Amino acid sequence: MEDSTPILIAAGQFTEKNIAPSLALSPMGIAAEAAKAAIADSGIGENLAELIDTIVVIRIFPDSTNRPRMRNPFGRAENPPRAVARRIGANPSTAIYGNVGGNTPQKYINEMAERISSGDVGVVLITGSEAIKTAQNALRNNIDLNWQEEDKGSQEDRGLGEKLFTPHEFAHGLGVPIQTYPLFENAIRGNKGSSIKEHMLNMGKLFAPFTEVAASNTFSYYGTQRSAEELATVTAENRCICFPYPKWMNAMDGVNQGAAVIMTSVGKAKALGIDPAKWVFLHGCGEANEKIMMSERVNYYSSPAMRVNAAKAFEMAGKSIDDMKYIDIYSCFPSAVEIACDELGLNYDDPRGLTLTGGLPFFGGPGNNYSMHAIASLLPKLRENPLSFGLITANGGYLSKHATGIYSATPTIGRWQREPAAGYQHEIDQMESPGFTETPQGLSRIETYTVCCKKGVPYRGIIIGKVCDSSQRFVANTPDDSALLESMMEQEYLGKQGQVTSSEGMNTFTPL
């Protein structure tokens, strides 16, 4: 252990529930409360805020898209890191507003660990939040809020990041999480050879333990314990969102939640008098992206990028999945958990559990910042069991971008360094994928599909298929036929043949 070794010294969480919109905090207000909780967790008092030289704020959902409908009308913090700094009494020399993705909490911890190790930064606060529930309630009740904030000072805005879908994909329904993750789920079912009924119950069995954890977590937003049968059964309350997912299997982003961590070096922690019992070490980390566009994926039931980046994190830590006492798998939808387990070699019913928080559908899914809550939940467990190790996986987009962290209160050995992600990204980029056409014609078969519902009523089928004579992949929609859509939710359509036609940029697949 060297003085330049990066460590996490504090973590905090904040949840705001049942508050009138006029009295509720703005997104940066919640992020600042989480930061204050982290400062208190450090054990050295509020003066720590003055020593923070770098603040990273995870990008909020309303700033994560160019689509106007995703924004709220209440204004925004023009300089989020400075808005947080003002509230906690900090004046950082470096202020970063992160790019889009649920992978970014772990990604920025990885980056800041490297920068701490090199002496580029000293004391780093990484914080994030959402106030989506307040915005929803205010809009629903015609309450006007003023969240506009103008803070002076430098800001490094990392922007939206990678484009995750093409206009052609989006026109057919890809690029919306609730419509895209079901495409993975049905492909997983086909790969496993399960019936629709079997697979529904298996998804319920996967997520039932998550509800137990959420029910006992004081920071949870939707902490109701439910059985596998409750989760898997479509009812008026648990209506179908996009087949095969009922409502309770979807990430719930209508929350007011924030979480933060503080990082520094061993040497700086010693100088500040921070108790070594507070220190948590990043033993291993990795990052990798899939072939970004959905139409380019190798298949829809695996994640090469998750497998490769996790392997690099384990290699860096000198550990394996069997060495992990605590595990939090990014859990926006069942498919994300199932694919992660398959790539990591975990059983779906692993007795260690697969979540520390309760997961995005039950604990809450605060935008890009969910994994910060998982990390903040992990720190006290590692402090209580300093010889133990914990695994965090983080996922951005549509199983698009991945980051992994392996943590322990046991010190690392020697100089801290990570392998640059660019050194192994090419392994994924060079994997073979089917060719793609935007203008498919002729006899084709379904590779995967979903049916989208409004208030439980099916209205749109989304198909990813392959043209039979060329094996070229395409995306399409089904005809507007309620009987067909009902059938697609009750009978197996994976592999089913049909005719695909293309007209004016839109494709239609009609099953035979």
C-alpha positions in Angstrom: 0.0 0.0 0.0 1.5 3.3 -1.1 0.5 6.8 -0.2 -0.7 7.4 -3.8 -3.1 4.5 -3.5 -6.7 5.7 -4.2 -9.4 4.9 -1.6 -13.0 5.6 -0.9 -13.3 7.3 2.5 -17.0 8.1 2.7 -20.4 7.5 1.2 -23.9 8.9 1.7 -27.5 8.4 0.5 -30.6 10.6 0.7 -34.2 9.7 -0.2 -37.1 12.3 -0.2 -40.6 10.9 0.0 -44.1 12.3 0.5 -43.0 15.9 0.3 -45.2 18.5 -1.4 -43.6 19.7 -4.7 -43.4 23.3 -3.5 -41.3 22.1 -0.5 -39.3 19.4 -2.2 -35.7 19.7 -3.2 -34.4 20.2 -6.8 -32.2 17.6 -8.3 -29.0 19.4 -7.2 -30.5 19.9 -3.8 -30.9 16.2 -3.4 -27.4 15.6 -4.8 -26.0 18.0 -2.2 -27.9 16.3 0.7 -26.3 13.0 -0.4 -22.9 14.8 -0.5 -23.5 16.2 3.0 -24.2 12.6 4.3 -21.0 11.4 2.7 -19.0 14.3 4.4 -20.5 13.3 7.7 -19.6 9.7 7.1 -15.9 10.7 6.7 -15.8 11.3 10.4 -13.7 14.5 10.3 -16.5 17.1 10.1 -17.8 19.6 7.7 -14.4 21.2 7.0 -13.8 18.3 4.6 -16.0 20.2 2.1 -13.4 23.0 1.8 -10.7 20.4 0.9 -12.6 19.0 -2.0 -10.8 20.0 -5.2 -12.8 17.9 -7.7 -16.6 17.4 -7.9 -18.2 15.1 -10.4 -22.0 15.1 -10.8 -23.7 12.2 -12.5 -25.9 13.5 -15.4 -29.6 13.7 -14.5 -32.2 12.1 -16.8 -33.7 15.4 -18.0 -30.3 16.4 -19.3 -29.6 13.0 -20.9 -31.5 13.4 -24.2 -32.1 15.8 -27.0 -35.8 14.8 -27.0 -37.9 17.8 -25.7 -40.6 15.5 -24.2 -38.0 14.2 -21.7 -37.3 17.6 -20.2 -39.3 19.3 -17.5 -40.4 23.0 -17.7 -39.0 24.0 -14.4 -35.5 25.0 -15.5 -32.2 23.4 -14.7 -28.8 23.9 -13.0 -26.6 25.3 -15.7 -23.5 24.2 -13.8 -24.5 21.2 -11.7 -21.1 20.6 -10.0 -20.9 24.3 -8.9 -24.6 24.2 -7.8 -23.7 21.3 -5.4 -20.4 23.0 -4.4 -22.3 26.1 -3.3 -24.7 24.1 -1.2 -22.0 22.2 0.7 -19.4 25.0 1.0 -16.9 23.7 -1.5 -14.9 25.5 -4.1 -13.4 22.9 -6.4 -10.8 23.6 -9.0 -12.2 20.9 -11.2 -16.0 20.6 -11.9 -17.2 17.8 -14.1 -20.7 17.1 -15.3 -20.8 13.5 -16.5 -22.1 11.9 -19.7 -25.1 9.7 -20.1 -25.2 6.1 -18.7 -26.0 4.0 -15.7 -22.4 2.8 -16.0 -21.0 6.3 -15.2 -20.9 6.1 -11.3 -18.5 3.2 -11.6 -16.8 4.7 -14.6 -16.0 7.9 -12.8 -14.8 6.1 -9.7 -12.4 4.2 -12.0 -11.3 7.4 -13.7 -10.8 9.3 -10.4 -8.9 6.5 -8.9 -6.4 6.7 -11.7 -6.2 10.5 -11.4 -5.7 10.3 -7.6 -3.0 7.7 -8.1 -1.2 9.9 -10.6 -1.5 13.0 -8.3 -3.7 14.9 -10.7 -6.5 15.3 -8.1 -6.6 15.2 -4.3 -10.0 14.9 -2.7 -12.9 14.0 -5.0 -16.7 14.1 -4.5 -18.8 12.1 -6.9 -22.5 12.7 -6.4 -25.8 12.3 -8.3 -29.5 12.4 -7.9 -33.0 12.6 -9.5 -36.1 14.5 -8.5 -38.3 12.9 -11.1 -41.1 12.2 -8.6 -41.4 15.8 -7.6 -41.4 16.9 -11.3 -44.2 14.4 -12.0 -46.3 15.5 -9.1 -45.8 19.2 -9.9 -46.9 18.6 -13.6 -49.8 16.5 -12.5 -51.1 19.2 -10.1 -50.2 22.3 -12.2 -47.7 23.5 -9.7 -44.9 25.7 -11.0 -41.4 25.2 -9.7 -38.2 27.2 -10.3 -35.2 24.9 -10.6 -33.2 27.3 -12.7 -29.7 27.9 -11.2 -26.8 30.0 -12.6 -23.5 29.3 -10.9 -20.3 30.9 -12.1 -17.1 29.0 -12.5 -15.5 26.5 -14.8 -17.3 23.3 -15.8 -16.3 20.4 -17.9 -19.5 19.1 -19.4 -18.9 15.6 -20.8 -22.1 15.8 -22.9 -24.4 13.0 -24.0 -21.7 10.6 -25.0 -22.1 7.9 -27.5 -25.2 7.7 -29.7 -27.0 4.5 -28.8 -29.4 4.1 -31.7 -29.9 5.1 -35.3 -32.8 7.1 -36.5 -34.0 4.0 -38.4 -33.9 1.9 -35.2 -35.7 4.6 -33.2 -38.4 4.9 -35.8 -39.3 1.2 -35.3 -39.2 1.5 -31.4 -35.7 0.6 -30.4 -33.9 3.1 -28.1 -36.6 3.3 -25.5 -35.6 1.1 -22.5 -39.0 -0.3 -21.7 -39.3 -1.4 -25.4 -35.7 -2.5 -25.9 -34.9 -4.7 -22.9 -37.9 -7.0 -23.6 -36.1 -7.9 -26.9 -33.2 -9.3 -24.8 -35.6 -11.1 -22.6 -37.4 -13.0 -25.3 -34.1 -13.9 -26.9 -32.9 -15.3 -23.5 -36.1 -17.4 -23.3 -35.4 -18.8 -26.8 -31.8 -19.5 -26.0 -32.8 -21.4 -22.9 -35.7 -23.2 -24.6 -38.3 -22.2 -22.0 -42.0 -21.8 -22.6 -43.5 -18.4 -22.0 -45.3 -19.5 -18.8 -42.1 -21.1 -17.5 -40.0 -18.0 -18.2 -42.5 -15.6 -16.7 -42.4 -17.5 -13.4 -38.6 -17.8 -13.6 -38.4 -14.0 -13.9 -40.6 -13.7 -10.8 -38.3 -16.1 -8.9 -35.3 -14.0 -9.9 -36.8 -10.7 -8.7 -38.7 -11.9 -5.6 -35.5 -11.8 -3.4 -34.8 -8.3 -4.7 -38.2 -7.2 -3.2 -37.1 -8.6 0.2 -34.0 -6.5 0.2 -35.8 -3.4 -0.9 -38.4 -3.9 1.8 -35.7 -3.7 4.5 -33.8 -0.8 3.0 -34.6 2.5 4.6 -33.6 4.4 1.4 -35.9 2.4 -0.9 -38.7 4.2 -2.8 -40.9 1.2 -3.6 -40.1 -1.3 -0.8 -43.0 -3.7 -1.1 -42.1 -7.4 -0.7 -43.8 -9.6 -3.4 -43.8 -13.3 -4.2 -42.6 -14.7 -7.5 -46.2 -15.4 -8.5 -47.2 -11.8 -7.8 -44.4 -10.4 -9.9 -45.1 -12.8 -12.8 -48.9 -12.5 -12.9 -50.4 -9.8 -15.2 -53.2 -8.0 -13.4 -54.9 -4.6 -13.6 -52.3 -3.3 -11.2 -49.3 -5.2 -12.6 -50.3 -4.5 -16.2 -48.2 -5.5 -19.1 -45.8 -2.7 -20.2 -43.9 -4.5 -23.0 -44.1 -8.2 -23.4 -43.0 -10.1 -21.4 -42.6 -7.5 -18.7 -45.4 -6.6 -16.3 -45.1 -3.3 -14.6 -43.2 -4.6 -11.5 -40.4 -5.9 -13.6 -39.5 -2.5 -15.0 -37.0 0.0 -13.5 -38.9 2.7 -11.7 -37.4 6.1 -12.3 -40.1 8.1 -10.6 -38.1 8.7 -7.5 -36.3 11.4 -5.5 -33.0 9.8 -4.5 -29.3 10.8 -4.3 -26.1 9.1 -3.4 -22.5 10.2 -3.2 -19.0 9.0 -2.4 -15.8 10.8 -1.5 -12.3 9.6 -2.7 -8.8 10.5 -1.9 -5.3 8.9 -1.5 -4.0 6.9 1.4 -1.4 9.7 2.0 -4.0 12.4 2.0 -6.3 10.4 4.3 -3.4 10.0 6.7 -2.7 13.7 6.7 -6.4 14.5 7.3 -6.6 12.1 10.1 -9.3 9.9 8.6 -9.7 6.7 10.5 -8.2 3.8 8.4 -11.3 1.8 9.4 -13.2 4.0 7.0 -11.0 3.2 4.0 -12.2 1.1 1.2 -10.0 0.1 -1.7 -10.8 -0.4 -5.4 -9.0 -3.7 -6.1 -10.2 -4.2 -9.6 -12.1 -2.3 -12.3 -12.9 -2.6 -16.0 -15.0 -0.9 -18.7 -16.1 -2.0 -22.1 -18.9 -1.2 -24.6 -20.9 -3.6 -26.7 -21.1 -2.9 -30.4 -23.2 0.1 -29.6 -26.1 -0.1 -32.0 -28.7 -2.7 -31.2 -28.7 -3.8 -34.9 -25.0 -4.6 -34.6 -25.1 -6.9 -31.6 -23.5 -10.3 -31.8 -26.8 -11.7 -30.4 -29.5 -10.7 -27.9 -28.9 -13.2 -25.1 -25.3 -12.5 -24.2 -23.0 -9.6 -23.4 -19.4 -9.9 -24.6 -18.5 -6.5 -23.2 -19.8 -7.4 -19.7 -17.8 -10.7 -19.8 -14.6 -9.1 -21.0 -14.6 -6.0 -18.7 -15.5 -8.1 -15.6 -12.7 -10.5 -16.4 -10.3 -7.6 -16.5 -11.5 -6.4 -13.1 -11.2 -9.8 -11.6 -7.7 -10.2 -13.1 -6.6 -6.8 -11.7 -7.9 -7.7 -8.3 -6.5 -11.2 -8.3 -9.9 -12.6 -7.4 -12.7 -14.6 -8.8 -16.5 -14.5 -8.5 -16.3 -17.1 -5.8 -14.3 -14.6 -3.6 -17.1 -12.1 -3.6 -19.2 -11.9 -0.4 -21.3 -9.0 -1.6 -22.8 -8.6 -5.0 -24.9 -5.9 -6.7 -25.8 -6.6 -10.3 -27.3 -3.7 -12.3 -31.0 -4.7 -12.3 -33.1 -2.3 -14.5 -34.9 -5.3 -16.0 -34.7 -9.1 -15.5 -32.7 -9.5 -18.8 -29.9 -7.3 -17.5 -29.5 -9.6 -14.4 -29.9 -12.9 -16.3 -27.3 -11.9 -18.8 -24.9 -10.7 -16.1 -25.3 -13.9 -14.2 -24.6 -16.0 -17.3 -21.5 -14.0 -18.1 -20.2 -14.0 -14.5 -20.9 -17.6 -13.8 -23.6 -16.9 -11.1 -26.6 -18.9 -10.4 -29.8 -16.9 -10.5 -30.5 -18.0 -6.9 -27.0 -17.5 -5.6 -27.3 -17.6 -1.8 -25.2 -14.4 -1.5 -27.9 -12.5 -3.3 -27.7 -10.4 -6.4 -28.5 -6.9 -5.0 -27.4 -4.7 -2.1 -30.2 -2.1 -2.5 -33.2 -4.0 -3.8 -32.8 -3.2 -7.4 -34.1 -0.5 -9.8 -37.7 -1.7 -9.9 -38.1 -1.9 -6.1 -35.4 0.2 -4.4 -35.8 2.8 -7.2 -34.0 3.7 -10.4 -32.6 7.2 -9.9 -31.5 7.7 -13.5 -27.9 7.3 -14.3 -27.0 7.3 -10.6 -28.4 4.0 -9.4 -25.0 2.2 -9.0 -23.8 5.0 -6.7 -26.4 3.8 -4.3 -25.1 0.2 -4.6 -21.6 1.4 -3.9 -22.8 3.5 -1.0 -24.6 0.4 0.4 -21.5 -1.7 0.0 -19.0 0.5 1.9 -20.5 -0.1 5.4 -20.6 -3.8 4.8 -17.0 -4.0 3.8 -16.0 -1.9 6.8 -17.8 -4.3 9.1 -16.1 -7.3 7.4 -12.7 -5.9 6.3 -11.4 -9.2 4.8 -14.4 -9.5 2.5 -14.8 -8.4 -1.1 -17.7 -6.9 -3.0 -18.6 -6.7 -6.7 -20.5 -3.9 -8.4 -21.6 -4.1 -12.1 -23.0 -1.0 -13.8 -24.8 -0.9 -17.2 -25.6 2.1 -19.4 -28.0 2.3 -22.3 -29.4 -0.9 -23.5 -26.8 -3.3 -22.2 -24.6 -1.0 -24.2 -21.9 0.3 -21.8 -20.5 -1.6 -18.9 -18.3 -0.9 -15.9 -17.2 -3.2 -13.0 -15.7 -2.5 -9.6 -14.3 -4.9 -7.0 -13.9 -3.4 -3.5 -12.6 -4.4 -0.1 -11.4 -2.8 3.1 -8.3 -5.0 2.7 -5.5 -2.8 1.3 -4.2 -3.3 -2.2 -0.6 -4.3 -2.6 1.9 -2.2 -4.5 1.3 0.6 -7.0 -2.3 1.0 -8.0 -2.8 0.9 -11.8 -5.5 -0.3 -14.2 -5.3 -1.6 -17.8 -6.6 1.0 -20.2 -10.0 -0.1 -21.6 -9.0 0.8 -25.1 -6.5 -2.1 -24.8 -9.3 -4.7 -24.8 -12.2 -2.9 -26.4 -11.1 -4.2 -29.7 -11.9 -7.8 -28.6 -15.6 -6.8 -28.7 -15.4 -4.6 -31.7 -13.9 -7.3 -33.8 -16.6 -9.9 -33.0 -18.6 -11.1 -36.0 -22.2 -9.8 -36.2 -24.9 -10.4 -38.9 -25.1 -7.9 -41.7 -27.9 -5.3 -41.5 -30.3 -3.9 -44.0 -32.7 -1.0 -43.7 -34.7 -2.1 -46.7 -35.5 -5.9 -46.2 -37.7 -7.7 -48.5 -39.1 -11.3 -48.7 -39.3 -14.4 -46.6 -37.8 -13.8 -43.2 -37.8 -15.1 -39.6 -38.0 -13.6 -36.2 -34.8 -13.4 -34.2 -36.5 -11.7 -31.2 -39.5 -9.5 -30.6 -41.7 -7.7 -28.2 -45.3 -6.3 -28.0 -45.8 -2.8 -26.6 -48.9 -2.0 -24.5 -50.7 1.1 -23.4 -52.6 0.6 -20.2 -52.2 -3.1 -20.7 -53.6 -3.1 -24.2 -51.2 -4.2 -27.0 -50.7 -1.7 -29.8 -47.4 -2.3 -31.5 -45.1 -5.2 -32.3 -41.4 -4.8 -32.7 -39.4 -7.3 -34.6 -35.7 -8.0 -35.0 -35.4 -10.5 -37.7 -33.3 -12.0 -40.5 -34.0 -12.3 -44.2 -33.9 -16.0 -45.0 -31.9 -15.9 -48.2 -29.2 -13.5 -47.0 -29.3 -13.8 -43.2 -29.2 -10.0 -43.1 -30.7 -8.6 -39.9 -33.5 -6.0 -39.9 -35.9 -4.2 -37.6 -39.6 -4.0 -38.4 -43.0 -3.5 -36.9 -46.0 -5.8 -37.3 -49.3 -4.8 -38.9 -51.8 -3.0 -36.7 -53.7 -6.2 -35.8 -54.9 -6.7 -32.3 -55.5 -10.4 -32.7 -51.9 -10.9 -34.0 -50.5 -8.9 -31.1 -52.5 -10.9 -28.5 -51.3 -14.1 -30.2 -47.6 -12.9 -30.0 -48.0 -12.5 -26.2 -49.5 -16.0 -25.7 -47.8 -18.2 -28.3 -44.1 -18.6 -29.2 -43.1 -16.4 -32.2 -39.4 -16.8 -31.9 -38.1 -18.2 -35.2 -41.5 -17.8 -36.8 -41.3 -17.0 -40.6 -43.1 -14.2 -42.3 -42.9 -11.7 -45.1 -41.1 -8.4 -44.6 -41.7 -5.4 -46.8 -40.1 -1.9 -46.8 -41.8 1.4 -47.7 -40.7 4.9 -47.1 -38.1 4.0 -44.5 -40.5 1.8 -42.5 -40.5 -2.0 -42.4 -43.4 -4.3 -41.8 -43.2 -8.0 -40.8 -46.3 -10.1 -41.4 -46.1 -13.6 -39.8 -47.2 -16.5 -42.0 
